[in-house]
């Protein structure tokens, strides 16, 4: 299993098309607003990646979502 450094999450946040304009607007308001934008973006991405996507993939493949999540988390078990 691999671990990611803290910079991975920052790159992941900035990869979204909607985050950079939101950060620019937040910078014009306050520094605390920048932190709020980053926090909300992280939470939304985590919910999408860990809950919504496995549910949709599992429904389309007719596989239980926990199976999909375990294959993402433990690829050596699923031999992917």
Buried (B, 14 or more C-beta within 10 A) or exposed (E): EEEEEEEEBEEBBEEEEEBEEBBEEBEEEEEEBBEBBBEEBBEEBEEEEBEEBBBEBBEEEEEEBEBBBBBBEEEEEEEE
